[in-house]
Amino acid sequence: MKTAILNSGKETKYFNGYPLIEEEDIYQQSALNSGDLFHLTTDKGMYIATGYVGRQHKGLGWVLSYDADEEINQSFFERLFEAAKQERDYYYHIDGTNAFRLFNGEGDGVGGLTIDHYNGHLLIQWYSQGIYAFREDIIAAMTQVFEYTSIYEKTRFKDADIQGGFVMGEAPEFPIVIEENFTFYNVHLDDGPMTGIFLDQKEVRKKIRDYYSAERHVLNLFSYTGAFSVIAAAQATQTTSVDLANRSRPMTEENFGLNGIDPKSQSLYVMDTFDYFKYAERHNLSYDTIVIDPPSFARNKKKTFSVVKDYDKLIEGALPILKERGTLVLSTNHSMYTLKAFKNMIKKTLSNKGINYQIDEVMGLPKDFKTHPHYKPSKYLKVVFVTLMD
């Protein structure tokens, strides 16, 4: 077995269960290639864990086992998948939802690997060449543990010779329709990196529908396929969806139609968010609920956007078009932007504007997105509901 020896003093966090083996903590290593298994040891030669090489998040790889004799094979993955399936038993039996995460990376014991369930169609996402090296054993284990109609895969690393797409089963015609909180959405599993919906926001969408939509004008920024708008529209006076991508409009219209909502009864704009702020002010438009869920990083012809540097500008732009006692739903999935820092930015931005407000609620990942107790970036989703006060 190959080895990676830690610098003196770096062993404590790994003995405490830290799952990402960080390159800068390594003093000496064997010639390690993507997919290699290795023993992580102290500088005194004491075994700590077995890991695999899968470079991700500045890490050399991820811990798989704390048993030096445990074999990493199909049976190993079957055991993990069986445990993950049992923990998601609730989602298999609830009414009104048939899409959820089955296996969530380091939270379930294998960093760099996720598996999602879309009404019987499974989607694997490989986040490094290292985990992809275990593809044969992982897919074989999946077929033994999970029931499925089809299996698809997406690669999240760059390799021109490796293509995602259909793996096995009965291939459906896309889009397929999934249900979440008694609301329907189109999903594509073979069309680019995204599927049409972010499953980690399921509880946030429900919260918006149940508490922040009734008799309200709802503005959904960075709206993508309009998922927040669609679930809000059942209760809202009207929704407005804004996204810079041209394809966002037809996909949003299709999702409205799936739910018996005439897209023409809602407002849709293909426009940069900051440009929309100016447009809304010029036309005296205002909203009771504004959802701001930007990508962590984006670039267009005009500018570059970074959540850490520029989120405050989104809040400042939204305030002039937010009605009295209106609500901001502020969301980020930036794994390295801590909840504390995110909340501090929100408080500072509102205070500097002299705004009275209350934080109604802070939400994170749903239970199917199992997190790792010793790895804070696994709790990447942060959503803060802020209501303005008189």
Buried (B, 14 or more C-beta within 10 A) or exposed (E): EBBBBBEEEBBEBBEEEBBBBBEEBBEEBEEBEBBBBBBBBBBEEEBBBBBBBBBBBEBBBBBBBBEEEEEBEBEBBBBBBBEBBEBBEEBEEEEEBBBBBBBBBBBBBBBBBBBBBBBBBBBBBBBBBBBBBBBEBBBBBBBEBBEBBBBBBBBBBEEEEEEBEEBEBEBBEBBBBBBBBEBBBBBBBBEEEEBBBBBBBBBBBBBBBEBBBEEBBBBBBBBBBBBBBBBBBBBBEBBBBBBBEEEBBEBBBBBBBBBEBEBEEBBBBBBBBBBBBBBBEEEEBBBBBBBBBBBBEBEEEEEEBBBBEBBBBBBBBBBEBBBEEBBBBBBBBBBEBBBEEBBEBBBEBBEEEEBEBEBBEBBBBBEBBBBBEBBEBBBBBBBBBBBBEE
